[in-house]
Amino acid sequence: MVIMRLGVREEIRGEEEEEEEEEEEEEEEASPKYVEVLLQKLVSQVRVLQVRVLLVRVLLVRVLLLHTAV
């Protein structure tokens, strides 16, 4: 009997946790503010990557110029 009760309790807890997680995900996904913040973070990361690519290109040009000068 005790084992069955524990199993039922665990099952109920698992269902409650799943429901809470689903509700939180729905709230986050549905919020326009949340989407806006995600987009701003993405744009920021893209800009950082663009700067890094530019720096790598500049370094490659410098290396090629030094290599041809020698």
PDB file of N, CA, C and O in Angstrom:
ATOM      1  N   MET A   1       0.816  -1.200   0.000  1.00  0.00           N
ATOM      2  CA  MET A   1       0.000   0.000   0.000  1.00  0.00           C
ATOM      3  C   MET A   1       0.860   1.264   0.000  1.00  0.00           C
ATOM      4  O   MET A   1       0.583   2.217  -0.729  1.00  0.00           O
ATOM      5  N   VAL A   2       1.901   1.258   0.825  1.00  0.00           N
ATOM      6  CA  VAL A   2       2.755   2.446   0.925  1.00  0.00           C
ATOM      7  C   VAL A   2       3.428   2.714  -0.412  1.00  0.00           C
ATOM      8  O   VAL A   2       3.522   3.862  -0.847  1.00  0.00           O
ATOM      9  N   ILE A   3       3.891   1.661  -1.060  1.00  0.00           N
ATOM     10  CA  ILE A   3       4.560   1.817  -2.353  1.00  0.00           C
ATOM     11  C   ILE A   3       3.595   2.401  -3.371  1.00  0.00           C
ATOM     12  O   ILE A   3       3.964   3.282  -4.148  1.00  0.00           O
ATOM     13  N   MET A   4       2.378   1.920  -3.370  1.00  0.00           N
ATOM     14  CA  MET A   4       1.393   2.445  -4.313  1.00  0.00           C
ATOM     15  C   MET A   4       1.109   3.914  -4.037  1.00  0.00           C
ATOM     16  O   MET A   4       0.974   4.704  -4.972  1.00  0.00           O
ATOM     17  N   ARG A   5       1.018   4.286  -2.778  1.00  0.00           N
ATOM     18  CA  ARG A   5       0.748   5.690  -2.436  1.00  0.00           C
ATOM     19  C   ARG A   5       1.899   6.577  -2.892  1.00  0.00           C
ATOM     20  O   ARG A   5       1.680   7.658  -3.437  1.00  0.00           O
ATOM     21  N   LEU A   6       3.134   6.113  -2.665  1.00  0.00           N
ATOM     22  CA  LEU A   6       4.285   6.900  -3.087  1.00  0.00           C
ATOM     23  C   LEU A   6       4.297   7.064  -4.601  1.00  0.00           C
ATOM     24  O   LEU A   6       4.594   8.140  -5.119  1.00  0.00           O
ATOM     25  N   GLY A   7       3.976   5.996  -5.292  1.00  0.00           N
ATOM     26  CA  GLY A   7       3.936   6.067  -6.755  1.00  0.00           C
ATOM     27  C   GLY A   7       2.895   7.060  -7.232  1.00  0.00           C
ATOM     28  O   GLY A   7       3.135   7.820  -8.170  1.00  0.00           O
ATOM     29  N   VAL A   8       1.752   7.053  -6.595  1.00  0.00           N
ATOM     30  CA  VAL A   8       0.689   7.986  -6.966  1.00  0.00           C
ATOM     31  C   VAL A   8       1.116   9.417  -6.658  1.00  0.00           C
ATOM     32  O   VAL A   8       0.874  10.325  -7.454  1.00  0.00           O
ATOM     33  N   ARG A   9       1.749   9.619  -5.505  1.00  0.00           N
ATOM     34  CA  ARG A   9       2.215  10.962  -5.149  1.00  0.00           C
ATOM     35  C   ARG A   9       3.241  11.465  -6.169  1.00  0.00           C
ATOM     36  O   ARG A   9       3.181  12.613  -6.609  1.00  0.00           O
ATOM     37  N   GLU A  10       4.179  10.592  -6.536  1.00  0.00           N
ATOM     38  CA  GLU A  10       5.192  10.986  -7.509  1.00  0.00           C
ATOM     39  C   GLU A  10       4.547  11.320  -8.845  1.00  0.00           C
ATOM     40  O   GLU A  10       4.942  12.272  -9.517  1.00  0.00           O
ATOM     41  N   GLU A  11       3.567  10.539  -9.216  1.00  0.00           N
ATOM     42  CA  GLU A  11       2.879  10.772 -10.485  1.00  0.00           C
ATOM     43  C   GLU A  11       2.156  12.119 -10.453  1.00  0.00           C
ATOM     44  O   GLU A  11       2.198  12.877 -11.423  1.00  0.00           O
ATOM     45  N   ILE A  12       1.501  12.406  -9.342  1.00  0.00           N
ATOM     46  CA  ILE A  12       0.788  13.680  -9.211  1.00  0.00           C
ATOM     47  C   ILE A  12       1.775  14.838  -9.243  1.00  0.00           C
ATOM     48  O   ILE A  12       1.532  15.844  -9.909  1.00  0.00           O
ATOM     49  N   ARG A  13       2.892  14.702  -8.523  1.00  0.00           N
ATOM     50  CA  ARG A  13       3.911  15.753  -8.527  1.00  0.00           C
ATOM     51  C   ARG A  13       4.449  15.982  -9.927  1.00  0.00           C
ATOM     52  O   ARG A  13       4.627  17.121 -10.357  1.00  0.00           O
ATOM     53  N   GLY A  14       4.710  14.882 -10.640  1.00  0.00           N
ATOM     54  CA  GLY A  14       5.232  14.986 -12.004  1.00  0.00           C
ATOM     55  C   GLY A  14       4.264  15.718 -12.914  1.00  0.00           C
ATOM     56  O   GLY A  14       4.668  16.546 -13.730  1.00  0.00           O
ATOM     57  N   GLU A  15       2.972  15.404 -12.769  1.00  0.00           N
ATOM     58  CA  GLU A  15       1.967  16.066 -13.592  1.00  0.00           C
ATOM     59  C   GLU A  15       1.873  17.545 -13.249  1.00  0.00           C
ATOM     60  O   GLU A  15       1.745  18.384 -14.140  1.00  0.00           O
ATOM     61  N   GLU A  16       1.938  17.866 -11.964  1.00  0.00           N
ATOM     62  CA  GLU A  16       1.864  19.267 -11.544  1.00  0.00           C
ATOM     63  C   GLU A  16       3.062  20.051 -12.077  1.00  0.00           C
ATOM     64  O   GLU A  16       2.909  21.178 -12.548  1.00  0.00           O
ATOM     65  N   GLU A  17       4.250  19.457 -12.002  1.00  0.00           N
ATOM     66  CA  GLU A  17       5.447  20.127 -12.497  1.00  0.00           C
ATOM     67  C   GLU A  17       5.354  20.349 -14.004  1.00  0.00           C
ATOM     68  O   GLU A  17       5.723  21.414 -14.499  1.00  0.00           O
ATOM     69  N   GLU A  18       4.865  19.350 -14.732  1.00  0.00           N
ATOM     70  CA  GLU A  18       4.723  19.483 -16.175  1.00  0.00           C
ATOM     71  C   GLU A  18       3.746  20.599 -16.515  1.00  0.00           C
ATOM     72  O   GLU A  18       3.997  21.391 -17.423  1.00  0.00           O
ATOM     73  N   GLU A  19       2.632  20.663 -15.788  1.00  0.00           N
ATOM     74  CA  GLU A  19       1.642  21.703 -16.039  1.00  0.00           C
ATOM     75  C   GLU A  19       2.226  23.086 -15.771  1.00  0.00           C
ATOM     76  O   GLU A  19       1.999  24.018 -16.543  1.00  0.00           O
ATOM     77  N   GLU A  20       2.983  23.222 -14.671  1.00  0.00           N
ATOM     78  CA  GLU A  20       3.591  24.513 -14.356  1.00  0.00           C
ATOM     79  C   GLU A  20       4.591  24.921 -15.431  1.00  0.00           C
ATOM     80  O   GLU A  20       4.627  26.083 -15.835  1.00  0.00           O
ATOM     81  N   GLU A  21       5.399  23.977 -15.896  1.00  0.00           N
ATOM     82  CA  GLU A  21       6.382  24.280 -16.932  1.00  0.00           C
ATOM     83  C   GLU A  21       5.693  24.703 -18.217  1.00  0.00           C
ATOM     84  O   GLU A  21       6.126  25.648 -18.877  1.00  0.00           O
ATOM     85  N   GLU A  22       4.613  24.002 -18.577  1.00  0.00           N
ATOM     86  CA  GLU A  22       3.885  24.341 -19.792  1.00  0.00           C
ATOM     87  C   GLU A  22       3.281  25.736 -19.687  1.00  0.00           C
ATOM     88  O   GLU A  22       3.318  26.506 -20.647  1.00  0.00           O
ATOM     89  N   GLU A  23       2.725  26.062 -18.521  1.00  0.00           N
ATOM     90  CA  GLU A  23       2.140  27.385 -18.331  1.00  0.00           C
ATOM     91  C   GLU A  23       3.200  28.475 -18.437  1.00  0.00           C
ATOM     92  O   GLU A  23       2.961  29.515 -19.049  1.00  0.00           O
ATOM     93  N   GLU A  24       4.375  28.242 -17.843  1.00  0.00           N
ATOM     94  CA  GLU A  24       5.454  29.228 -17.915  1.00  0.00           C
ATOM     95  C   GLU A  24       5.924  29.404 -19.349  1.00  0.00           C
ATOM     96  O   GLU A  24       6.165  30.527 -19.791  1.00  0.00           O
ATOM     97  N   GLU A  25       6.056  28.307 -20.077  1.00  0.00           N
ATOM     98  CA  GLU A  25       6.501  28.391 -21.466  1.00  0.00           C
ATOM     99  C   GLU A  25       5.478  29.143 -22.305  1.00  0.00           C
ATOM    100  O   GLU A  25       5.847  29.963 -23.146  1.00  0.00           O
ATOM    101  N   GLU A  26       4.195  28.871 -22.084  1.00  0.00           N
ATOM    102  CA  GLU A  26       3.158  29.550 -22.842  1.00  0.00           C
ATOM    103  C   GLU A  26       3.176  31.049 -22.549  1.00  0.00           C
ATOM    104  O   GLU A  26       3.025  31.861 -23.461  1.00  0.00           O
ATOM    105  N   GLU A  27       3.357  31.415 -21.293  1.00  0.00           N
ATOM    106  CA  GLU A  27       3.398  32.824 -20.925  1.00  0.00           C
ATOM    107  C   GLU A  27       4.592  33.506 -21.577  1.00  0.00           C
ATOM    108  O   GLU A  27       4.463  34.605 -22.115  1.00  0.00           O
ATOM    109  N   GLU A  28       5.752  32.860 -21.531  1.00  0.00           N
ATOM    110  CA  GLU A  28       6.953  33.448 -22.107  1.00  0.00           C
ATOM    111  C   GLU A  28       6.822  33.562 -23.619  1.00  0.00           C
ATOM    112  O   GLU A  28       7.161  34.596 -24.193  1.00  0.00           O
ATOM    113  N   GLU A  29       6.332  32.510 -24.269  1.00  0.00           N
ATOM    114  CA  GLU A  29       6.222  32.511 -25.716  1.00  0.00           C
ATOM    115  C   GLU A  29       5.173  33.504 -26.194  1.00  0.00           C
ATOM    116  O   GLU A  29       5.327  34.102 -27.259  1.00  0.00           O
ATOM    117  N   ALA A  30       4.122  33.684 -25.428  1.00  0.00           N
ATOM    118  CA  ALA A  30       3.029  34.546 -25.837  1.00  0.00           C
ATOM    119  C   ALA A  30       3.342  36.020 -25.606  1.00  0.00           C
ATOM    120  O   ALA A  30       2.704  36.879 -26.215  1.00  0.00           O
ATOM    121  N   SER A  31       4.274  36.327 -24.771  1.00  0.00           N
ATOM    122  CA  SER A  31       4.552  37.709 -24.412  1.00  0.00           C
ATOM    123  C   SER A  31       5.315  38.419 -25.533  1.00  0.00           C
ATOM    124  O   SER A  31       6.415  38.000 -25.893  1.00  0.00           O
ATOM    125  N   PRO A  32       4.743  39.479 -26.081  1.00  0.00           N
ATOM    126  CA  PRO A  32       5.448  40.229 -27.127  1.00  0.00           C
ATOM    127  C   PRO A  32       6.742  40.856 -26.592  1.00  0.00           C
ATOM    128  O   PRO A  32       7.727  40.984 -27.319  1.00  0.00           O
ATOM    129  N   LYS A  33       6.725  41.237 -25.331  1.00  0.00           N
ATOM    130  CA  LYS A  33       7.925  41.831 -24.722  1.00  0.00           C
ATOM    131  C   LYS A  33       9.063  40.801 -24.698  1.00  0.00           C
ATOM    132  O   LYS A  33      10.218  41.137 -24.961  1.00  0.00           O
ATOM    133  N   TYR A  34       8.727  39.551 -24.383  1.00  0.00           N
ATOM    134  CA  TYR A  34       9.723  38.479 -24.353  1.00  0.00           C
ATOM    135  C   TYR A  34      10.325  38.288 -25.743  1.00  0.00           C
ATOM    136  O   TYR A  34      11.539  38.140 -25.886  1.00  0.00           O
ATOM    137  N   VAL A  35       9.482  38.292 -26.751  1.00  0.00           N
ATOM    138  CA  VAL A  35       9.955  38.120 -28.122  1.00  0.00           C
ATOM    139  C   VAL A  35      10.843  39.291 -28.521  1.00  0.00           C
ATOM    140  O   VAL A  35      11.866  39.110 -29.181  1.00  0.00           O
ATOM    141  N   GLU A  36      10.445  40.488 -28.116  1.00  0.00           N
ATOM    142  CA  GLU A  36      11.237  41.675 -28.438  1.00  0.00           C
ATOM    143  C   GLU A  36      12.619  41.611 -27.795  1.00  0.00           C
ATOM    144  O   GLU A  36      13.618  41.959 -28.425  1.00  0.00           O
ATOM    145  N   VAL A  37      12.675  41.169 -26.544  1.00  0.00           N
ATOM    146  CA  VAL A  37      13.954  41.051 -25.853  1.00  0.00           C
ATOM    147  C   VAL A  37      14.834  40.011 -26.546  1.00  0.00           C
ATOM    148  O   VAL A  37      16.034  40.227 -26.721  1.00  0.00           O
ATOM    149  N   LEU A  38      14.242  38.888 -26.938  1.00  0.00           N
ATOM    150  CA  LEU A  38      15.014  37.863 -27.646  1.00  0.00           C
ATOM    151  C   LEU A  38      15.569  38.399 -28.956  1.00  0.00           C
ATOM    152  O   LEU A  38      16.720  38.135 -29.303  1.00  0.00           O
ATOM    153  N   LEU A  39      14.754  39.148 -29.680  1.00  0.00           N
ATOM    154  CA  LEU A  39      15.217  39.720 -30.944  1.00  0.00           C
ATOM    155  C   LEU A  39      16.348  40.718 -30.723  1.00  0.00           C
ATOM    156  O   LEU A  39      17.304  40.758 -31.499  1.00  0.00           O
ATOM    157  N   GLN A  40      16.245  41.517 -29.677  1.00  0.00           N
ATOM    158  CA  GLN A  40      17.309  42.474 -29.382  1.00  0.00           C
ATOM    159  C   GLN A  40      18.617  41.762 -29.052  1.00  0.00           C
ATOM    160  O   GLN A  40      19.687  42.193 -29.481  1.00  0.00           O
ATOM    161  N   LYS A  41      18.531  40.676 -28.295  1.00  0.00           N
ATOM    162  CA  LYS A  41      19.732  39.900 -27.976  1.00  0.00           C
ATOM    163  C   LYS A  41      20.324  39.295 -29.239  1.00  0.00           C
ATOM    164  O   LYS A  41      21.543  39.280 -29.413  1.00  0.00           O
ATOM    165  N   LEU A  42      19.474  38.802 -30.109  1.00  0.00           N
ATOM    166  CA  LEU A  42      19.948  38.198 -31.350  1.00  0.00           C
ATOM    167  C   LEU A  42      20.630  39.229 -32.235  1.00  0.00           C
ATOM    168  O   LEU A  42      21.690  38.964 -32.801  1.00  0.00           O
ATOM    169  N   VAL A  43      20.030  40.395 -32.353  1.00  0.00           N
ATOM    170  CA  VAL A  43      20.625  41.466 -33.152  1.00  0.00           C
ATOM    171  C   VAL A  43      21.985  41.853 -32.578  1.00  0.00           C
ATOM    172  O   VAL A  43      22.937  42.076 -33.324  1.00  0.00           O
ATOM    173  N   SER A  44      22.072  41.932 -31.262  1.00  0.00           N
ATOM    174  CA  SER A  44      23.334  42.274 -30.612  1.00  0.00           C
ATOM    175  C   SER A  44      24.408  41.233 -30.925  1.00  0.00           C
ATOM    176  O   SER A  44      25.549  41.582 -31.228  1.00  0.00           O
ATOM    177  N   GLN A  45      24.042  39.970 -30.852  1.00  0.00           N
ATOM    178  CA  GLN A  45      24.999  38.902 -31.136  1.00  0.00           C
ATOM    179  C   GLN A  45      25.441  38.929 -32.594  1.00  0.00           C
ATOM    180  O   GLN A  45      26.608  38.674 -32.894  1.00  0.00           O
ATOM    181  N   VAL A  46      24.527  39.232 -33.493  1.00  0.00           N
ATOM    182  CA  VAL A  46      24.865  39.301 -34.914  1.00  0.00           C
ATOM    183  C   VAL A  46      25.851  40.438 -35.158  1.00  0.00           C
ATOM    184  O   VAL A  46      26.800  40.284 -35.926  1.00  0.00           O
ATOM    185  N   ARG A  47      25.628  41.575 -34.509  1.00  0.00           N
ATOM    186  CA  ARG A  47      26.543  42.709 -34.670  1.00  0.00           C
ATOM    187  C   ARG A  47      27.942  42.361 -34.172  1.00  0.00           C
ATOM    188  O   ARG A  47      28.938  42.716 -34.803  1.00  0.00           O
ATOM    189  N   VAL A  48      28.014  41.671 -33.046  1.00  0.00           N
ATOM    190  CA  VAL A  48      29.315  41.258 -32.512  1.00  0.00           C
ATOM    191  C   VAL A  48      30.014  40.337 -33.510  1.00  0.00           C
ATOM    192  O   VAL A  48      31.212  40.476 -33.757  1.00  0.00           O
ATOM    193  N   LEU A  49      29.271  39.408 -34.074  1.00  0.00           N
ATOM    194  CA  LEU A  49      29.868  38.495 -35.049  1.00  0.00           C
ATOM    195  C   LEU A  49      30.325  39.235 -36.303  1.00  0.00           C
ATOM    196  O   LEU A  49      31.366  38.908 -36.875  1.00  0.00           O
ATOM    197  N   GLN A  50      29.553  40.225 -36.730  1.00  0.00           N
ATOM    198  CA  GLN A  50      29.957  40.999 -37.901  1.00  0.00           C
ATOM    199  C   GLN A  50      31.266  41.733 -37.645  1.00  0.00           C
ATOM    200  O   GLN A  50      32.123  41.796 -38.526  1.00  0.00           O
ATOM    201  N   VAL A  51      31.425  42.282 -36.459  1.00  0.00           N
ATOM    202  CA  VAL A  51      32.665  42.976 -36.109  1.00  0.00           C
ATOM    203  C   VAL A  51      33.829  41.992 -36.096  1.00  0.00           C
ATOM    204  O   VAL A  51      34.918  42.300 -36.580  1.00  0.00           O
ATOM    205  N   ARG A  52      33.594  40.822 -35.546  1.00  0.00           N
ATOM    206  CA  ARG A  52      34.667  39.812 -35.504  1.00  0.00           C
ATOM    207  C   ARG A  52      35.080  39.390 -36.909  1.00  0.00           C
ATOM    208  O   ARG A  52      36.269  39.223 -37.181  1.00  0.00           O
ATOM    209  N   VAL A  53      34.126  39.219 -37.788  1.00  0.00           N
ATOM    210  CA  VAL A  53      34.434  38.841 -39.164  1.00  0.00           C
ATOM    211  C   VAL A  53      35.245  39.946 -39.833  1.00  0.00           C
ATOM    212  O   VAL A  53      36.207  39.673 -40.551  1.00  0.00           O
ATOM    213  N   LEU A  54      34.856  41.181 -39.593  1.00  0.00           N
ATOM    214  CA  LEU A  54      35.591  42.307 -40.163  1.00  0.00           C
ATOM    215  C   LEU A  54      37.036  42.327 -39.666  1.00  0.00           C
ATOM    216  O   LEU A  54      37.960  42.551 -40.448  1.00  0.00           O
ATOM    217  N   LEU A  55      37.232  42.094 -38.374  1.00  0.00           N
ATOM    218  CA  LEU A  55      38.583  42.066 -37.821  1.00  0.00           C
ATOM    219  C   LEU A  55      39.417  40.935 -38.432  1.00  0.00           C
ATOM    220  O   LEU A  55      40.599  41.120 -38.721  1.00  0.00           O
ATOM    221  N   VAL A  56      38.816  39.796 -38.622  1.00  0.00           N
ATOM    222  CA  VAL A  56      39.537  38.674 -39.226  1.00  0.00           C
ATOM    223  C   VAL A  56      39.933  39.021 -40.657  1.00  0.00           C
ATOM    224  O   VAL A  56      41.041  38.703 -41.090  1.00  0.00           O
ATOM    225  N   ARG A  57      39.040  39.668 -41.387  1.00  0.00           N
ATOM    226  CA  ARG A  57      39.369  40.065 -42.762  1.00  0.00           C
ATOM    227  C   ARG A  57      40.542  41.053 -42.786  1.00  0.00           C
ATOM    228  O   ARG A  57      41.442  40.942 -43.619  1.00  0.00           O
ATOM    229  N   VAL A  58      40.518  42.012 -41.867  1.00  0.00           N
ATOM    230  CA  VAL A  58      41.608  42.994 -41.798  1.00  0.00           C
ATOM    231  C   VAL A  58      42.922  42.286 -41.487  1.00  0.00           C
ATOM    232  O   VAL A  58      43.947  42.579 -42.104  1.00  0.00           O
ATOM    233  N   LEU A  59      42.900  41.365 -40.542  1.00  0.00           N
ATOM    234  CA  LEU A  59      44.121  40.631 -40.198  1.00  0.00           C
ATOM    235  C   LEU A  59      44.621  39.795 -41.374  1.00  0.00           C
ATOM    236  O   LEU A  59      45.828  39.711 -41.604  1.00  0.00           O
ATOM    237  N   LEU A  60      43.712  39.183 -42.112  1.00  0.00           N
ATOM    238  CA  LEU A  60      44.126  38.405 -43.282  1.00  0.00           C
ATOM    239  C   LEU A  60      44.778  39.287 -44.335  1.00  0.00           C
ATOM    240  O   LEU A  60      45.777  38.900 -44.942  1.00  0.00           O
ATOM    241  N   VAL A  61      44.223  40.464 -44.553  1.00  0.00           N
ATOM    242  CA  VAL A  61      44.817  41.386 -45.523  1.00  0.00           C
ATOM    243  C   VAL A  61      46.212  41.795 -45.066  1.00  0.00           C
ATOM    244  O   VAL A  61      47.142  41.845 -45.871  1.00  0.00           O
ATOM    245  N   ARG A  62      46.357  42.085 -43.781  1.00  0.00           N
ATOM    246  CA  ARG A  62      47.685  42.456 -43.262  1.00  0.00           C
ATOM    247  C   ARG A  62      48.687  41.328 -43.444  1.00  0.00           C
ATOM    248  O   ARG A  62      49.828  41.562 -43.845  1.00  0.00           O
ATOM    249  N   VAL A  63      48.266  40.119 -43.154  1.00  0.00           N
ATOM    250  CA  VAL A  63      49.166  38.972 -43.303  1.00  0.00           C
ATOM    251  C   VAL A  63      49.550  38.786 -44.768  1.00  0.00           C
ATOM    252  O   VAL A  63      50.712  38.523 -45.077  1.00  0.00           O
ATOM    253  N   LEU A  64      48.590  38.920 -45.658  1.00  0.00           N
ATOM    254  CA  LEU A  64      48.897  38.776 -47.082  1.00  0.00           C
ATOM    255  C   LEU A  64      49.842  39.878 -47.560  1.00  0.00           C
ATOM    256  O   LEU A  64      50.762  39.618 -48.335  1.00  0.00           O
ATOM    257  N   LEU A  65      49.613  41.103 -47.096  1.00  0.00           N
ATOM    258  CA  LEU A  65      50.505  42.200 -47.490  1.00  0.00           C
ATOM    259  C   LEU A  65      51.915  41.988 -46.947  1.00  0.00           C
ATOM    260  O   LEU A  65      52.892  42.220 -47.660  1.00  0.00           O
ATOM    261  N   LEU A  66      52.030  41.555 -45.708  1.00  0.00           N
ATOM    262  CA  LEU A  66      53.352  41.291 -45.142  1.00  0.00           C
ATOM    263  C   LEU A  66      54.035  40.138 -45.867  1.00  0.00           C
ATOM    264  O   LEU A  66      55.244  40.154 -46.097  1.00  0.00           O
ATOM    265  N   HIS A  67      53.241  39.151 -46.217  1.00  0.00           N
ATOM    266  CA  HIS A  67      53.816  37.979 -46.887  1.00  0.00           C
ATOM    267  C   HIS A  67      54.334  38.348 -48.282  1.00  0.00           C
ATOM    268  O   HIS A  67      55.399  37.890 -48.697  1.00  0.00           O
ATOM    269  N   THR A  68      53.586  39.164 -48.985  1.00  0.00           N
ATOM    270  CA  THR A  68      54.031  39.538 -50.335  1.00  0.00           C
ATOM    271  C   THR A  68      55.179  40.541 -50.284  1.00  0.00           C
ATOM    272  O   THR A  68      55.973  40.608 -51.223  1.00  0.00           O
ATOM    273  N   ALA A  69      55.285  41.319 -49.210  1.00  0.00           N
ATOM    274  CA  ALA A  69      56.365  42.307 -49.086  1.00  0.00           C
ATOM    275  C   ALA A  69      57.711  41.636 -48.806  1.00  0.00           C
ATOM    276  O   ALA A  69      58.761  42.193 -49.127  1.00  0.00           O
ATOM    277  N   VAL A  70      57.682  40.454 -48.214  1.00  0.00           N
ATOM    278  CA  VAL A  70      58.931  39.775 -47.836  1.00  0.00           C
ATOM    279  C   VAL A  70      59.524  39.061 -48.982  1.00  0.00           C
ATOM    280  O   VAL A  70      60.576  38.437 -48.843  1.00  0.00           O
TER     281      VAL A  70
END
